[in-house]
């Protein structure tokens, strides 16, 4: 639509050579970031807790985690994958939760997915949910805009009459 005006540009001759700039020695060059320093770091792979691992206690990470073992305690992560052989007894909180194994407790996530091999006993609080055919689920499902909030109950008890 618009083109750059070439009125003020010098005319280029077809056989004209480009001026050659002298190279500066490395010691004189100012420190500049190389492309490898500028590019963002690659996302680290998910931490894997193998099937022979049994943990009593809470787990908290800002990264991704895949659980294949047994955990008695709460788990908090960015992306949590509960493997087919995994068993978790406690609250699960993550941005993305994929359940292939057993979870006994509350599941909180922006995106929650129960696969055909999953077994969940407890409440699911989510923003979006997907339940595949064959998944076993016992509990209640509640949609919230911010399911990751740590408040255990959004309902206030009624005041006692005087």
Legacy VTK file of the C-alpha trace (Angstrom):
# vtk DataFile Version 3.0
C-alpha trace
ASCII
DATASET POLYDATA
POINTS 162 float
0.000 0.000 0.000
2.790 2.429 0.921
6.310 2.402 -0.449
9.461 4.010 0.829
10.576 7.065 -1.079
13.996 6.648 -2.698
14.594 10.344 -3.280
17.151 10.820 -0.479
18.970 7.497 -0.939
22.279 7.410 -2.844
22.176 5.657 -6.167
23.698 2.138 -6.189
25.837 1.105 -9.103
25.694 -2.558 -10.158
29.467 -3.178 -9.963
30.126 -1.153 -6.827
31.839 -2.990 -4.031
30.694 -2.672 -0.443
33.079 -0.895 1.907
35.032 -3.333 4.048
35.161 -2.617 7.766
38.274 -3.603 9.628
37.692 -6.283 12.267
38.352 -5.341 15.862
40.313 -7.785 17.956
38.247 -9.743 20.530
39.921 -7.974 23.454
38.662 -4.595 22.245
35.101 -5.690 21.404
32.436 -4.788 23.931
30.778 -7.732 25.644
27.677 -8.674 23.676
25.095 -11.357 24.369
25.387 -14.330 22.057
22.220 -15.891 20.629
22.496 -18.818 23.060
22.446 -16.392 25.995
19.438 -14.481 24.694
17.157 -17.419 23.894
14.933 -18.595 26.765
15.841 -21.818 28.499
14.044 -24.955 27.416
11.345 -26.223 29.733
12.814 -28.880 32.045
11.341 -32.375 31.804
8.795 -33.532 34.377
10.081 -34.975 37.641
9.126 -38.640 37.887
8.380 -40.394 41.157
8.725 -44.077 40.298
6.380 -46.902 41.279
8.694 -48.169 44.039
8.612 -44.812 45.853
6.340 -44.320 48.898
6.118 -40.839 50.420
4.397 -39.686 53.606
4.321 -35.906 53.446
3.463 -33.028 51.161
5.043 -32.339 47.776
5.234 -28.854 46.289
6.828 -27.838 42.990
6.417 -25.066 40.434
7.301 -27.500 37.666
5.759 -30.623 36.189
5.596 -33.920 38.045
4.592 -37.458 37.120
3.728 -39.766 39.988
3.852 -43.535 39.611
4.325 -44.403 43.302
2.286 -43.902 46.471
1.857 -40.606 48.301
0.082 -39.940 51.580
-0.098 -36.154 51.665
-0.937 -33.155 49.536
0.586 -32.561 46.106
0.922 -29.126 44.471
2.427 -28.649 40.990
2.064 -26.870 37.652
1.264 -30.018 35.647
0.503 -33.164 37.604
0.204 -36.552 35.946
-0.983 -39.392 38.167
0.241 -42.615 36.562
-1.775 -45.838 36.286
0.108 -47.477 39.162
-0.026 -44.353 41.371
-2.037 -43.933 44.571
-2.489 -40.545 46.233
-4.274 -39.960 49.548
-4.558 -36.224 50.024
-5.402 -33.006 48.219
-4.140 -32.526 44.678
-3.687 -28.956 43.397
-2.289 -28.127 39.947
-2.950 -25.961 36.911
-3.342 -29.127 34.825
-4.229 -32.477 36.405
-4.290 -35.738 34.459
-5.414 -38.738 36.506
-4.659 -42.236 35.227
-4.426 -43.902 38.662
-6.061 -43.646 42.105
-6.729 -40.419 44.035
-8.500 -40.295 47.409
-9.078 -36.646 48.255
-9.934 -33.310 46.735
-8.674 -32.549 43.235
-8.299 -28.842 42.352
-7.217 -27.711 38.907
-7.792 -25.265 36.107
-7.921 -28.255 33.749
-8.759 -31.684 35.162
-8.809 -34.845 33.047
-9.860 -38.287 34.257
-8.785 -41.016 31.871
-10.448 -44.400 31.410
-8.109 -46.019 33.969
-8.625 -43.403 36.695
-10.311 -43.905 40.072
-11.123 -40.796 42.099
-12.836 -40.713 45.506
-13.379 -37.117 46.505
-14.476 -33.760 45.232
-13.236 -32.183 42.030
-13.045 -28.390 41.837
-12.168 -27.227 38.341
-12.436 -24.593 35.648
-12.614 -27.170 32.828
-13.021 -30.921 33.144
-12.914 -33.962 30.891
-13.986 -37.423 32.024
-13.311 -40.305 29.672
-15.610 -43.266 29.369
-14.556 -45.939 31.868
-13.298 -43.533 34.557
-14.506 -44.282 38.111
-15.486 -41.219 40.118
-17.203 -40.939 43.490
-17.777 -37.449 44.837
-18.987 -34.058 43.737
-17.888 -31.825 40.900
-17.872 -28.042 41.204
-16.833 -25.455 38.639
-15.087 -22.308 39.877
-13.299 -19.471 38.105
-10.356 -19.829 40.505
-10.243 -23.451 41.652
-6.668 -23.114 42.895
-7.625 -20.825 45.773
-6.761 -22.503 49.037
-10.024 -21.749 50.826
-11.495 -25.072 51.861
-15.094 -23.874 51.819
-16.711 -21.004 49.980
-19.967 -21.335 51.960
-20.188 -19.516 55.288
-22.117 -21.260 58.075
-25.404 -19.643 59.078
-25.219 -17.602 62.279
-26.768 -19.196 65.352
-30.013 -17.592 66.529
-29.725 -15.688 69.818
LINES 1 163
162 0 1 2 3 4 5 6 7 8 9 10 11 12 13 14 15 16 17 18 19 20 21 22 23 24 25 26 27 28 29 30 31 32 33 34 35 36 37 38 39 40 41 42 43 44 45 46 47 48 49 50 51 52 53 54 55 56 57 58 59 60 61 62 63 64 65 66 67 68 69 70 71 72 73 74 75 76 77 78 79 80 81 82 83 84 85 86 87 88 89 90 91 92 93 94 95 96 97 98 99 100 101 102 103 104 105 106 107 108 109 110 111 112 113 114 115 116 117 118 119 120 121 122 123 124 125 126 127 128 129 130 131 132 133 134 135 136 137 138 139 140 141 142 143 144 145 146 147 148 149 150 151 152 153 154 155 156 157 158 159 160 161
